[in-house]
Amino acid sequence: MGASVGVGGLIVGTSMLVVLALAVNAIDLRLESSLETIESANEPIPTFSIDNADISLGAVTSLQIDNPGTGYENGTLSATGGGGSGFSGTFIVDTNGAIVSWSITNHGDYSSDPTIVIDSPQPNGTNATISVVARTTVVNANLTNMGSVIVPVDEVWLFLDGANARNLATLAPIADSDNIYPSDTVGIQWRGLGNNAYDTIAMSSNGFNSARTLV
């Protein structure tokens, strides 16, 4: 009889220890969770401003050299016609003065293909012609870190009309590093949008959200 009572007491005691251990573990987990919540609450969220948000529905995005010509010096390009304005570019020539490459510095915005002009002075240049190959939608925006938090570029997401999510890092932002430091401004040029039209651009980063109308 005494042995049975002793064994029973041992079982009850062991069970209580197990329950106590589970309770202590649960308290530890709750405490850890609470501390994480408090720590998270004490961390300021990022704050950004979208300084400008421009959309060009007919931006010149590609050119072709129809005739390289001869006798040119490295120079600049502009455009006329096309129901728009704003295009500018540059070109490079070889040792014979033939145009071998071009670069677009401002895409502009046009309703039809403009005529590309080789800017003067080019007193010895003859016969070169360059034309437009493609016009597509391009979105330009500048984001400024207005807060005190250093934000990694790959923790910023951008959206057009609430969709088309793109990570800022994939948009080749104009930044000096992989982080956006307080007061830094990052410029983007969002291409690859076909000929679609959009109304708003929005950004999101670690709990901060903002949007701006495209103009």
C-alpha positions as CSV (number, residue, x, y, z in Angstrom):
1,M,0.0,0.0,0.0
2,G,2.8,2.4,1.0
3,A,4.7,1.6,-2.1
4,S,1.7,2.3,-4.3
5,V,1.1,5.7,-2.6
6,G,4.8,6.5,-3.1
7,V,4.7,5.6,-6.8
8,G,1.5,7.6,-7.2
9,G,3.0,10.6,-5.5
10,L,6.1,10.4,-7.8
11,I,3.9,10.3,-10.9
12,V,1.9,13.3,-9.7
13,G,5.1,15.1,-8.9
14,T,6.6,14.4,-12.2
15,S,3.4,15.5,-14.0
16,M,3.5,18.8,-12.1
17,L,7.1,19.3,-13.1
18,V,6.2,18.8,-16.8
19,V,3.3,21.2,-16.5
20,L,5.5,23.7,-14.8
21,A,8.1,23.4,-17.4
22,L,5.5,23.9,-20.2
23,A,4.2,26.9,-18.4
24,V,7.7,28.4,-18.0
25,N,8.4,27.8,-21.7
26,A,5.1,29.4,-22.7
27,I,6.0,32.5,-20.5
28,D,9.4,32.6,-22.1
29,L,7.9,32.6,-25.6
30,R,5.4,35.3,-24.7
31,L,8.2,37.4,-23.1
32,E,10.4,37.0,-26.2
33,S,7.5,37.9,-28.5
34,S,6.6,40.9,-26.3
35,L,10.3,42.1,-26.3
36,E,10.4,41.7,-30.1
37,T,7.2,43.7,-30.4
38,I,8.5,46.5,-28.2
39,E,11.8,46.6,-30.1
40,S,10.0,46.7,-33.4
41,A,7.7,49.5,-32.1
42,N,10.8,51.5,-31.1
43,E,12.3,51.3,-34.6
44,P,11.2,54.3,-36.7
45,I,9.7,53.4,-40.1
46,P,11.2,54.9,-43.3
47,T,9.8,58.1,-44.6
48,F,10.0,59.1,-48.2
49,S,8.8,61.8,-50.5
50,I,8.0,61.3,-54.2
51,D,9.4,64.6,-55.5
52,N,8.3,64.3,-59.1
53,A,6.4,61.7,-61.1
54,D,6.4,62.2,-64.9
55,I,5.1,59.9,-67.6
56,S,5.9,60.1,-71.3
57,L,3.6,58.0,-73.5
58,G,5.6,58.6,-76.6
59,A,9.2,58.7,-75.4
60,V,11.9,58.1,-78.0
61,T,13.7,55.0,-76.7
62,S,15.6,53.8,-79.8
63,L,17.3,55.2,-82.9
64,Q,19.0,53.8,-85.9
65,I,21.8,55.2,-88.1
66,D,20.4,55.2,-91.6
67,N,23.5,56.8,-93.1
68,P,26.7,57.3,-91.1
69,G,27.9,60.1,-93.4
70,T,31.5,61.5,-93.3
71,G,33.4,64.4,-91.9
72,Y,31.5,64.8,-88.7
73,E,32.8,65.5,-85.2
74,N,31.3,64.1,-82.0
75,G,28.1,66.2,-81.4
76,T,24.6,66.4,-80.2
77,L,21.1,65.5,-81.5
78,S,17.7,67.2,-81.3
79,A,14.3,66.6,-82.9
80,T,11.6,68.4,-84.8
81,G,8.0,67.6,-85.5
82,G,6.3,64.6,-84.1
83,G,3.7,66.5,-82.2
84,G,5.9,66.8,-79.1
85,S,9.2,68.0,-77.7
86,G,12.0,67.3,-75.3
87,F,14.3,64.9,-77.1
88,S,18.0,65.3,-77.0
89,G,20.9,63.0,-77.6
90,T,24.6,62.7,-78.5
91,F,26.6,60.8,-81.1
92,I,30.2,59.6,-81.6
93,V,32.1,59.3,-84.8
94,D,35.0,57.2,-86.1
95,T,38.3,58.5,-87.6
96,N,36.6,59.2,-90.9
97,G,33.9,61.3,-89.2
98,A,31.2,58.6,-89.8
99,I,28.6,58.4,-87.0
100,V,29.1,55.0,-85.3
101,S,27.0,55.3,-82.1
102,W,24.3,57.4,-80.4
103,S,23.0,58.0,-76.9
104,I,19.7,59.4,-75.7
105,T,20.0,62.0,-72.9
106,N,16.3,63.0,-72.9
107,H,13.6,60.8,-74.3
108,G,11.0,63.6,-74.8
109,D,7.3,62.9,-75.5
110,Y,5.8,62.6,-79.0
111,S,2.6,61.6,-80.6
112,S,4.4,60.4,-83.8
113,D,8.0,59.8,-84.8
114,P,9.9,63.1,-84.8
115,T,12.7,63.9,-87.3
116,I,16.1,63.5,-85.7
117,V,18.4,66.5,-86.3
118,I,22.2,66.6,-86.2
119,D,22.9,69.8,-84.5
120,S,25.3,72.5,-85.9
121,P,28.0,73.4,-86.3
122,Q,29.2,70.5,-88.4
123,P,30.8,72.4,-91.4
124,N,32.5,69.3,-92.9
125,G,29.8,66.7,-92.1
126,T,27.7,65.4,-95.0
127,N,24.9,62.9,-95.7
128,A,24.4,61.4,-92.2
129,T,20.8,60.6,-91.2
130,I,19.4,59.1,-88.0
131,S,15.8,58.0,-87.5
132,V,13.5,56.9,-84.7
133,V,13.0,53.1,-84.3
134,A,10.8,53.0,-81.2
135,R,8.7,55.2,-78.9
136,T,7.3,53.7,-75.7
137,T,6.0,54.7,-72.3
138,V,8.6,55.9,-69.8
139,V,8.0,56.9,-66.2
140,N,10.6,59.1,-64.4
141,A,10.5,59.8,-60.6
142,N,12.7,61.0,-57.8
143,L,12.4,59.6,-54.3
144,T,14.0,61.4,-51.3
145,N,14.6,59.7,-47.9
146,M,13.0,62.2,-45.5
147,G,13.5,60.1,-42.3
148,S,16.3,58.9,-40.1
149,V,16.4,55.3,-41.3
150,I,19.0,54.0,-43.7
151,V,17.0,52.0,-46.3
152,P,18.5,49.3,-48.5
153,V,17.5,49.8,-52.2
154,D,16.2,46.3,-52.4
155,E,13.7,47.0,-49.6
156,V,11.8,49.6,-51.6
157,W,8.9,48.6,-54.0
158,L,7.2,50.6,-56.6
159,F,3.8,50.2,-58.2
160,L,1.9,51.7,-61.2
161,D,-1.9,52.0,-60.7
162,G,-1.6,49.7,-57.7
163,A,-0.1,46.8,-59.8
164,N,3.1,46.2,-61.8
165,A,5.2,45.7,-58.7
166,R,8.9,46.3,-59.2
167,N,11.7,46.3,-56.8
168,L,13.7,49.6,-56.8
169,A,16.9,47.7,-57.3
170,T,15.7,46.3,-60.6
171,L,15.0,49.8,-62.0
172,A,18.7,50.7,-61.9
173,P,18.2,53.6,-59.5
174,I,20.7,56.5,-59.7
175,A,22.3,55.9,-56.3
176,D,25.8,56.0,-54.9
177,S,25.4,52.7,-53.0
178,D,23.1,49.9,-52.2
179,N,21.5,52.0,-49.4
180,I,19.5,55.2,-49.4
181,Y,20.7,57.3,-46.6
182,P,18.8,60.1,-44.9
183,S,18.3,63.1,-47.2
184,D,19.5,61.1,-50.2
185,T,17.5,61.5,-53.5
186,V,17.3,58.5,-55.8
187,G,16.1,59.0,-59.4
188,I,14.6,56.2,-61.5
189,Q,13.6,55.8,-65.2
190,W,11.0,53.0,-65.5
191,R,11.0,51.6,-69.0
192,G,9.8,48.4,-70.5
193,L,6.1,49.5,-70.2
194,G,5.1,49.1,-73.8
195,N,2.7,51.8,-74.9
196,N,0.5,51.6,-71.8
197,A,-0.9,54.6,-69.9
198,Y,-0.8,54.9,-66.1
199,D,-2.3,57.4,-63.6
200,T,-0.3,56.9,-60.4
201,I,3.0,55.7,-59.0
202,A,3.2,54.4,-55.5
203,M,6.0,53.2,-53.3
204,S,6.2,50.9,-50.2
205,S,9.0,50.2,-47.8
206,N,8.9,48.5,-44.4
207,G,5.5,49.9,-43.4
208,F,5.7,53.2,-45.2
209,N,3.5,53.8,-48.2
210,S,3.1,56.8,-50.5
211,A,1.6,57.6,-53.9
212,R,1.6,60.5,-56.4
213,T,-0.3,61.3,-59.6
214,L,1.7,60.9,-62.8
215,V,1.8,64.0,-65.0
